[in-house]
Amino acid sequence: MGPLTRLPLHPLLLAAYAVLFVYANNVSEILPEALWWPLAVALGLGAATLAICALLYRDPRRGGLLASALVLAFAFFGHAASQLEETPLDEPVQLVVWGFVVAGVAVYAWRARGSLPTVTSALNVITLLLVLFTLVTIVPAEMGRAARSSEPVPISEDVIAEATRVPNRDIYFLIFDRYGSDWSINERFGIQNDIYPDLEAAGFQVIPGARATYRATDFSLASMLNMTTLDDLTESIGRVSKDRTPAREKLGDHEVGRFLRANGYRYYHLGAWYGPTRTNPIADEVLVWDETTEFEQILSDATVLPALGRLLGTAEDDDFRNRHRAEALFELAQVERLADTPGRKFVFAHILLPHPPYGFDANGNVVVKADEKAAVAEGREGDLYAAQLAYTNRRIRELVDVLLDRPPEEQPIIVIGADEGPFICGNDDCVDGSPESYGIRFGTLRAYYLPDLDIEIPPDDTGVNIFRTIFREYFGADLPALPNRSYSWPDNDHIYDFQDVTDELPLPGSSHSAAPASPAAVADGDPGSASGE
């Protein structure tokens, strides 16, 4: 008998496949360093399960059959459940079915005789092929990355410009994800946002027609934090690529952080589950609610553990939604806490509100997944967005009160903005090329508190110039303004084929300027009857 019939490798291969499958499907968005620890844990747990089952049966091959059944049920329950959401098989029924499957395999493993070598060999071959199928995707992608950069790029200590003076003011850069401009959320959901007058009353310069430089979080934030466009990626990567990791690397060693650290600022980085901004290698202090990475969370959500938690009543909602809420609350609390931390500081916070999932109502109470699904199915996504937006606005007002509650000469520079507007097709980033769809995706919240600075931000602001303005006016750096332009791409296989769509935007300063839609709800308190598309 050959090794494929004697050695039960299939539990280990299946455990590896559970991780590699998810990585392969996200290889254009995740760097390999996120893979190794989950893969090692999966292999360790697979080996432990195999050892226990082998001892139970006093036979590695029999134990291997039960071990593979347990690995399959544990690691792939969530994948199967997502495909069965629209069927009558609810989670408790699915758990029972999986239980019978595992029990059936356990009985077969106990009773199997002559078929055991053949089944072991077949499972080894099948699971090996599954792993190889993932490598067909992973290996070329990693070889492409290696070809682009044979050596790790060292973190540079150079800065884009030199300061001639340093203000005695803290700087806060607060990004609220998918918080559209007044036009954007009005057009998308029929919501009339009421926070602009309050921010103006507090001394902010508000840009109602602000738009993003790019229509996605990673590109948009990379542009703002590096104070430039990403044309260099078109040259270095090429127009035909779906690999987002080069753009996301610019969110690490970025110009704003290096400039401020070089001028005596302590850099506090507040991260959430979104991988590209969760941590930062040049920050002096990274504050996160949980050490779990976005990739690890995806893997965890695919297991049976969330369903068991809901069945046993130990989980208020699914793990991801609970984390989404907890991280937002953590970041908001940390910004308030840091306001009284001594020393000159730069605080970056990427707060995933009003970004879905819609876990908060207007008063900050929990909205569970079942209620969100029901509302979306009834065409009431606008209600959900309006409620979460109202709660987000309340917390922004509270943050502003805390940050400005100090003598005028000690008040900080505050940038409150967004990376992108709301999505149009559920959770898919789609645009149909119309001015309206571009306006929804590119329109973003933007408000600046610039104490002692008498300067007017242009109405077509994209955010690419805000730190150029701050560093020029407060630090004396030689950083002239860049044109405020917005860029899209034809599809997700050509993400660096940037196309200037500025003149297509139905926002101030555009040839396609359009009147806002009639408001159907107010994003403060009662969300009213706004409806999504």
N, C-alpha and C positions, 0 to 999 in steps of 0.2 A: 504493500500500500504506500502511496506517495504521501508527502506532507500535507497536501490539500485535503486528504481524507482523514489523516491522523490528528492534525492540529486544528482546533476550533478558533480560527483567526477572525471569523465573521463578527463576533461582538465588538472587537476592537475596531475593525474596519467600519462597522456601522456607526460606532461612536464618533470616529473621525469624520465620517461622511456627514453626520448631523451638523458639524461645525463648518466643514469645507463647503457644503451645499449653500449655507447662508453667506459665507464669504464670497463664493463664486458669483452669487447673484448680486453682490454689492461691491465687487472688486474695483469698480470705477470710482468708488466713493470712500474706500477704507484703505489705509496703509497696512502693510503686512505686520507691523509691530502689534496691531490690535488682535492678530490671529493666534499668536503663539501660546499665550496663557490659556485662553479658552480651549484650544486644541489639547494642551497638556492636561488640563483638568478633565476633559472628556475622555481621553485615553486612560487616565488614572482611574476614573469612576468605572469605565468599561472593564478595565483589568480587575478591579476589586469585585465587580459584579460577577465576572467570569470565575474568579477564584472561589467566591462564596458558593455559587451554584455548583461548581465542580466538586467542592467538598460535600455539598448536600447530596449529590447523586453518586459521589465517589467515582466519578467518571468525567473527564474534561469534555468529551464530546456531548454527552447528555446535558451536562451543566451548561455547555455553550449554547445549546438550543434555547434553554430557558433564559440565559443571559441576553441573547439577542432579542427575544420577545420582550424582555423588560426594558432593554435599551430603546427598542422601537417604540414601545408604548410611552416611555418617559420623554424621549427627545422629539418625537414627531406628533404627539397628540395635538398640539396647537396648530401645526400645519394642516392636519386632516380636519380639525374643527373649523378652520377658516373656510374650507371648501364645502362645509356642510351647514353653513349659517342659514341658508335659505331653505333648508329641508326640515321635516318634522323632528329630526333627531336632535334634541337639545343636549346640553352638556351632560346632565346626569345619565341620560340614555347612552351617550357615547362612552362614558366612563364604564358603564356596565358591559357594553359590547367589548371594549378593550380588556376588561377583566376576564370575560369568557375566552377571548383570544389567548391571553397569557395562560389561563388555566388549561385550555386545550393543548397548548404547546407543552406545558408542564407534564400533562398526562402522557402525551406522545413520547416525550423524552424519557419518561420512566418505562414505557412499554416497548419502545423501538428495539428492534433486533438487527436483522440483516440490512435494513434500509439506512441505518445510521451512518455508515461511511459515505454512501451516495449523497445523502442530504447534507452532511457536513461539507463535502466537496462542492456541491452546488451552491450552498450559501457562501462559502469562501469565494467562489468565482464571481457570484452576483455582487457581493459587497465590494470586492476588489474592482470590478468594472464601474460601480457607482463612484468610487473614489477617483478612478482614472478619468471618468467623465467630468468631474469637477476640475481636475488638473488641466484638462484640455482648455478650460477657460482661464484658470488662474495663471498657469505657467507663461503663456504668451503675454498676458498683461504685465506680469512682473518682469519679464525679459525686456518689454518695452520701456518700463520705468528704469531698469538698469542701464539700458542703452542711452537713455537721455541724461543720466547722471551716474557715472561709474564710481563717484566718490560722494559721501555725504557732504552737503553744503554746510560749511561752518557758520555758526551764528556770528554775524558781523557786529563789530562795535562801532562801525562808521555810521554817521547820521547824514540825513539828506541835506541839512543846512545847519549853520551855526547860530546860536543865540547871542545877542549882544546885551541882553538883560533877562532877568527871571522874575516873573510876578510872584507875589506872595499870596497866591490863590490856588486852592485845589481845583482839579478838573474832573468832571463826571461825564462819562460817555455811556448813556443808558439807551439800549436798543430794545424796543418792544416789537416782537416778531409778528409779521403780517398785519401790522397796524397801518391801514391805508390812509391816504389823504382824505380830506372831507369829500372831495369829488369821488374818489375811488370807492369808499364804502357806501356812499349814497347811490352810486351807479350799480354796485354789486348787490347790495342788500336793501336799499331804500332806507338807510339809517341816517338821520341828521345828528352829527356829532356835536356835542355842546362844550367840549373842553377848551376850544380855542380862546373864547373870551376870558376864561379863568386864567389861562397861561399868560395871555396878554396883560391882564390886570396884575399879575405877579411880576411883570417886567420882562417877560420873554418876548423875543421877536419870533412870531409864528409865520410859517411859510405855508399857507393853505394849498398852494399848487405845487408843493415839492414833489419831486420824483426821484427814483433810484437811478444810478448809473447803469446798473444791470438788473435783470428781473429775477435774480435768485440770491438767496442769503449769502452763500459763500463768496460769489463774485462781488456782490454789492458791498459787503463788509471788507473784503480784501481791498477794494478800491478806496473806501473811506479811510481805512487804517494805514494805507500806504500812500494816500494823497495823490493818486494817479490812476490812469486807466490800466487795463491789463493787456495792452497791445503786444507786450513782450512775449506773452504766452502764445499768441497767434504765430509769432515768428519761431519760437523755440519748440512748441508742441506741434503746430500745424493746424490747419482748419478741420481736418478729418480726425476727430477724437471725441470720445465720450468719457475720458478719464478726468475726473474733477480734482484729483489729489494735487496736481501742480498749483491750481488756484488756492486750494485749501492750505497748502504749505505757507502761502503768503499771510495767512491769519496767525501764524506763529511768530516768526521773526519779522515784525512789522515796523515801519518807519515811525509811527506815532509813539509806540512804546519805547523804542530806542532813543528817540529825541528827548522824551521826557525823563527817562532814566539818566541820560547823559547830563541833564540839567537839574539833577538833585531830587527828582520826584520818585516816590515809592509807588510801584505799580501793583495795584490789587486787581486780580482777575477773578470775576465771578462767573462760573460756568454752570451750564445745565446739561441735559442729556444729549443735546446736539453735538456730535463728535468734534467738528472742526473748531468750535469755540469753547469746548468743555474745559480745556486747560491751555496753558501757554508757557513755552520754554523760557521766555525772557522776563516773565512776571516775577516780582519779588515775593508775592504771596498769591497762591491760587486757593480760592474758597469754593468748595463744592459740597452739596448736600450728601452725596453718596459717591463712593469711589467707582461704582459700576459704570463701565463705558456703554455707549449707545449700542455697540455690537454685542456686548454681553447681555444687555437688556433684551435685544431682539432674540438672542438664543434662549434666554430665560422664558420669554413670552411664548416660545414655541413648545416648551415642555408642558407636562401635565400639572405642574405645581400651581399655576394660577387657577386652573379649574378646580383642583382639590381645595384650594383656599376658599373659593366661592361656595363650593358644596358644603364645607364645614362651617361657613359663616365667619371665617377669620379675616376675610378681606372685604373692605367697604366697597371697593370697585376693583377693576383689574389692575395688575401691578404697574403697568405703564401709566395709566391715568392717575393712580395714587402718586406715582413719582412725579409726574408732570405738575400736579398741584403743589406737592411738597417742595419741589425745587423752586418754583416761582415764589412761594411764600418765604423760603430761605433767602433767596437773593434780595427780595424787597427788604427783609429784616436786616440783612448784612449791609445794604446801602445806608440804611438809617443808622446802624451801629457805627459804621466807618465815618459818618459825618462828625463824630466827636473824637475820632482818633487823632492824636497830635502828629504834626509833621506834614510837609508838603506831599500831596498824594495825587495819583491818577487812578480813578476807579472805572473799570470797564465792566459792564453787566449786560449780558445778552439774556433778556427775560422773555420766555416763550409765552407771552400773552399779547394780544388775544388769540394767538395761534391755537388751532385745535390740538388735542381734543378739547371740547367745550366742557370743562370740569367745574366751572363756577357759574352760579347765577349772579344776578345783579348785586346781591347782598353778600356774596362770597360764600354762600352755601354750596354744598357738594351737588353736582349733577352727575348721576351715574351713567354708565355706558348704555344701558337699556333705554333710558329716557332720551339720550342723545340720538340713538338709532331710530327711535319712534318719531322724534321730531323731524329728522332728516327725511325719513320715509314719507312723512306727511307734507314735505315741501316747506318746512319751517326752520331751515338752517339759519335764516336771517334772525329769528328769535334768539337762537343760541349765540350767534355772533354779537348781537346787540347786548345781551345780558352779560357776556364775558367782557365785552368792551366797556360796559358801564362799570363793572367791578374794576377793570384795569384803570379806568379814568379816576375812580375814587382813590386807588392806591397811588397813582401819579400825583394827584393833588396833595396827598399826605406826604409823599416824598419831597415835593417842592417846599411844603411848609417846613419840614425838618431841615432841609439843606439851606434854606434862606433865613432860618431863625438864628441870626448872628449879626454883629455890626456890619454895616455896608462894606467897610474895608476888608472884611474877612469872608465876604460871600464868595462862593465858588463860581467858576465858569461851568455851565451845564449845557450839555448837548443831549436833547431828548429826541430820538428819531426812530426810524424803522428801516429794516433791510429791504422790504418788499411789500406790495399790497396783498390783499386776499387772493386766494386761489379761485378759479372760476369753475373748474370741473372737479368738485369734491376735493380730494387730496392729490390730484394730478395737476402738474404745472402745464396747463394748455393755454395757448392763445391762438386765435384764428386769423390774426393779421389785421383785424379791424381796429380803428382808432379806439373804440370803446374797450376792447379787451386789453390793448396795450395800456390804456389809461388806468384800468383797474389794477393790473399787475405792477405797473411802475409807480403809481401814486402812493406816497408814503407820508406818514406823520413826520414833521420836522419843526422843532422849536428850540431856540437858542437863548440862553441867559448869558449875556456878555457885559458884565459890570464895567462901568466907566468907559465903554467903547461906543462911540457915536458913529456907527457904520450901518448901512442898509444892505441886508442880504438880498440878492436878486430873487424875483418871484419864481424863476425856473430852476432854483437850487437843486442839485442832485446829491449833495453831501460830499462830493469829491474835494471841495474847496474849504470845508469848514475848519479843518485843522491847519490848512495853509493860512487861512485868515487868522486863526488864533495864534499860531506861531509867528506870523508876520507882525500882528498888531500888539501882542502882549510880550513876545520874546525878541522882537526886532530881527527875526530871521528873513532872509531874502527868498521868499517863496511867492512868486506871482501867481495870480489866479489862472486856472485852466478853464477852457470852455465847458459849460454845463451841457453835456450831451448824454443821451440814453441809448443803450445798445442791447439788442436781442440776438438770437441765433436761429437758424432755420429748423433745427431739430436736435435731439439729444445725442446724435452721432456726430454733430458738427458744432460743439459747444464753444469752440474758439473762433468760429467763423462769424465774427462780430459784425452786426449790421446796424447802422445808425438809424434809429426810429424816432428820433426827437421830434421831427416835424409831423409824425403821425399821432402824437399824444394829444388828446382832447383836454389839455391843461393850459394854464396861462402862458402866453408867449408862443403858442403853437398855431399853425395854420389850420388846425382842426379843433380849435376851442369849441366846446359844447356846453350847453346849459346843464346844470345838475339835474338828476332825476328828482321827482317829487318825493319828499321824505315820508316814510311810513312808520318810522319809529325813532325815538330819541334815546341815545346811548347813555342814559343816566336814570337809574331807578327802573321803572316799568319798561321792559323792552317792547311793549306794544305788540303790533301784529305784523312786523316786517317778515317778509318771506324771501327765501333764497330762490335761485334760478332753478 
